[in-house]
Amino acid sequence: GPSRFDWDQGSHAWIYRRTKANLLSLLENELAELCGEPLSLS
């Protein structure tokens, strides 16, 4: 099923509670794979 991210006030980031994955980092990694080069969304 879909991942559900919650806003973490302490880190000011969207975090998936099960894996502690940061949504912004996941997006950056997936887009970098598609584009073939690293990128930063922040």
Sequence and secondary structure as in RCSB ss.txt:
>XXXX:A:sequence
GPSRFDWDQGSHAWIYRRTKANLLSLLENELAELCGEPLSLS
>XXXX:A:secstr
    EEEETTTTEEEETTTTEEHHHHHHHHHHHHHTS     
